[in-house]
Amino acid sequence: MVFERAQFNALAQSLSVPFAITSMKAGSATLEARIKMRGKAQNDASEADFDVLQILQTTQQPLQPHEVVRTVEFLNDADDAGITVDAASWGILDEFLAINHKGGANRS
């Protein structure tokens, strides 16, 4: 995953566009509850189950120090599987991406 993040960073630089990493955080209990709900509903195309969750949790690679400074964390522990409204995190992401009010990327 470190390699993939580096590739996206290089791509952003080659296109002269801003780069940021968003880190979505949810507790194990929340993730497990969501898998159970999806299994009961049987209307989700995802094939992720408890085995997939375990693999992802054990193979997740921590962010490198140079990546942490370009990362914005969002808490995703809401019961409705939505991202908790966090104006501070959205503001930080907006700053990282340097989006101005006219809708264009600020490349200065």
QUIDA-V226722 format. One line per field, one symbol per residue. ss: DSSP state (H for helix, E for strand, - for the rest). A space follows every 50 residues. Layout:
BEGIN
ss: ???
END
This chain:
BEGIN
ss: -HHHHHHHHHHHHH------EEEEE--HHHHHHHHHHHHHH--------H HHHHHHHHH-----HHHH--EEEEE-----------HHHHHHHHHHH-E- ----E---
END
